[in-house]
Structures are given as C-alpha cells and as structure tokens.
Amino acid sequence: MPNCSSADRCLELKVTLAAPFGAVVLIAQDMSLVKIELIPEFIESGGPVEHPVFKGPVASIQRYLNRPESMSVPDFTLNATPFQRKVWETLLELRPSELVTYGDLAVRLSSGPRAVAGALKANPFPILIPCHRVVGQSSLGGFCGKTDGPMMAIKYWLLRHEGVPLP
C-alpha cells in the first residue's frame, strides 16, 4: 500500500461494480490497486472505470461475474508478509470450483490452519485472490474474517456461481 503522510495525501480513486450479490468496490491509491471490498447491498456502478489502474482488475471481475472460468488475474502488487504471499499465490493456482480445506492448505504450506486463516482474512483482493475457495473440513469456514452473516452469503454465492454443489 502506498505510504501517504498527512503532508502528502494519496490520490484515492474508487470504482463500484454492481454484482448479483451486491457490489464490488475497487480502491486505488496513487496508481496502485490497494483493496477490493465486497458489499452485500446493491450499489450502482460508478467511478472512473476506464482509468488505467482499474482497466485490468475491472475486466477480470466482469469476466468472473459473467463466466468464472474465463477470469484471468491481472498484474497487481501484493504488499504482504512472505507467508501471506505464499498463501495467496497458492490460491491463484486453484481453478474455479476447486476447493481446498484450511487443513490441507496448511499441510501444503508446512503451517497451521489458524495461520492460513489469518492470511486469508488479510487478503486485500477477494475474487482476484480466491480465498472463497478455502473451506472447513465440515463447513464453509469463514470469509473476509466473518463466519456468518452477509459475507458468508457472498461466499455461498461465489461458490454456487462457480458450480460448487452446495445445499
């Protein structure tokens, strides 16, 4: 994330994309995508969609919302710890509808499930880095730091959208 002091404010730009589950908000600071927020309420699309910082991410998310298997991940900067980066890069290898459990991911990364869950909670780019594809051994697990409520409804929608058979 850009380092902005009070004397030198970062230029923050936002783009909102309407989605079947609510909205996707992309946030950039000083020509870098810094965060994606998933909103459970409908918000109309708007913002500088054609701005260079948003072109790739917006196109990727729109492709995902139309056909998840057609999404390509744009280049973006991952400001993360080495462990977070390792977790997120592993998630980028998963195909749509391919699920992995927290435990299996932890074994693959020689770590523990709680550490994996912490890295997933810190993911600044949900959908682009598909943390929704990580589930518990006998449940959907959590999503964006929540284990119930609207964020879990979004996880459920994303998995169903990818063709994962859920009750």
C-alpha positions in Angstrom: 0.0 0.0 0.0 1.4 3.5 -0.8 2.9 5.3 2.1 0.9 8.6 2.5 1.7 11.2 5.1 -0.6 14.0 6.1 1.6 16.5 4.2 1.5 14.4 1.0 -2.0 12.9 0.6 -2.5 10.0 -1.7 -5.0 10.3 -4.5 -7.7 7.7 -3.8 -9.9 6.5 -6.6 -12.9 4.1 -6.3 -14.8 2.2 -8.8 -18.0 0.4 -8.0 -19.3 -2.6 -10.0 -22.9 -3.9 -9.4 -22.9 -7.6 -8.7 -25.6 -10.2 -8.2 -24.7 -10.4 -4.5 -24.4 -6.6 -4.1 -21.4 -4.7 -5.3 -17.6 -4.9 -5.8 -15.7 -1.8 -4.9 -12.1 -1.4 -6.2 -9.9 1.1 -4.4 -6.7 2.6 -5.7 -4.2 5.0 -4.3 -1.6 6.7 -6.4 -1.9 4.4 -9.4 -1.9 1.2 -7.4 -4.9 -1.1 -6.7 -4.8 -1.4 -2.9 -8.1 -3.1 -2.0 -11.3 -4.8 -3.2 -14.3 -4.7 -1.0 -17.3 -6.9 -1.4 -20.6 -5.2 -0.4 -23.7 -7.2 0.4 -26.1 -4.4 -0.6 -26.8 -3.3 -4.2 -24.8 -0.1 -5.1 -25.0 1.3 -8.6 -21.9 1.0 -10.8 -19.8 4.1 -11.0 -16.4 5.7 -10.9 -13.5 6.0 -13.3 -13.8 2.5 -14.8 -11.5 3.5 -17.8 -8.8 4.8 -15.5 -5.6 2.8 -16.3 -5.3 1.5 -12.7 -8.7 -0.2 -12.9 -8.8 -1.5 -16.5 -7.3 -4.9 -15.9 -9.0 -5.6 -12.5 -12.4 -4.4 -13.7 -12.2 -6.5 -16.8 -11.2 -9.5 -14.7 -14.0 -9.1 -12.3 -16.6 -8.6 -15.0 -15.4 -11.8 -16.8 -15.6 -13.6 -13.5 -19.2 -12.4 -12.9 -20.2 -13.5 -16.4 -18.2 -16.8 -16.6 -15.9 -17.6 -13.6 -13.8 -20.0 -15.7 -12.9 -17.1 -18.1 -11.3 -14.8 -15.5 -7.7 -14.0 -15.8 -5.8 -12.4 -12.9 -4.4 -9.0 -13.8 -1.0 -7.9 -12.5 -1.1 -6.2 -9.2 1.3 -5.6 -6.3 1.0 -7.8 -3.3 2.1 -5.9 -0.2 2.3 -8.8 2.2 4.4 -10.8 4.6 6.2 -13.7 2.9 3.8 -16.2 4.4 0.7 -14.2 3.2 2.2 -14.1 -0.2 2.8 -17.8 -0.2 -0.8 -18.5 0.8 -2.2 -16.1 -1.8 0.0 -17.4 -4.6 -1.1 -20.9 -3.8 -4.8 -19.8 -4.1 -4.1 -18.4 -7.5 -3.3 -21.9 -8.7 -6.9 -23.1 -7.8 -9.3 -23.3 -10.7 -12.9 -22.1 -10.3 -14.9 -24.6 -8.3 -11.7 -26.3 -7.0 -11.9 -26.2 -3.2 -9.2 -26.8 -0.6 -9.6 -27.0 3.2 -7.7 -24.9 5.7 -6.0 -28.0 7.0 -4.9 -29.2 3.5 -3.7 -25.8 2.6 -1.8 -25.6 5.9 -0.1 -29.0 5.2 0.8 -27.9 1.7 2.4 -24.8 3.2 4.0 -26.5 6.2 2.0 -24.3 8.5 -1.2 -24.4 10.7 -4.8 -23.8 9.8 -5.0 -20.7 12.0 -2.1 -19.1 10.3 -3.7 -19.9 6.9 -7.0 -18.4 8.2 -5.1 -15.2 9.3 -3.5 -14.8 5.8 -6.9 -15.3 4.2 -8.5 -12.7 6.4 -5.8 -10.2 5.3 -6.4 -10.8 1.6 -7.0 -7.3 0.1 -8.2 -8.7 -3.2 -11.1 -11.1 -2.7 -12.3 -12.7 -6.0 -9.0 -11.9 -7.7 -7.2 -13.9 -5.0 -9.9 -16.6 -4.5 -10.0 -17.1 -0.7 -13.6 -18.1 -1.0 -12.4 -21.5 -2.3 -10.9 -22.4 1.1 -13.4 -24.3 3.3 -13.5 -26.0 6.6 -13.4 -29.8 6.9 -17.2 -30.0 7.6 -18.4 -26.4 6.8 -17.9 -23.5 4.5 -15.5 -22.0 7.0 -15.2 -18.2 7.0 -14.9 -15.4 4.5 -13.3 -12.0 4.8 -12.9 -12.5 8.6 -16.6 -13.5 9.1 -18.2 -16.8 9.9 -21.8 -15.8 9.4 -24.0 -13.1 8.0 -23.8 -11.2 4.7 -20.2 -12.1 3.9 -20.9 -15.8 4.2 -23.9 -15.3 1.9 -21.4 -13.7 -0.6 -19.1 -16.7 -0.2 -22.0 -19.1 -0.8 -23.0 -17.1 -3.9 -19.4 -17.2 -5.3 -19.1 -20.9 -4.8 -22.5 -21.6 -6.4 -21.6 -19.3 -9.2 -18.6 -21.5 -9.9 -20.7 -24.6 -9.9 -19.8 -26.0 -6.5 -22.8 -28.1 -5.4 -24.0 -26.6 -2.1 -27.2 -27.2 -0.1 
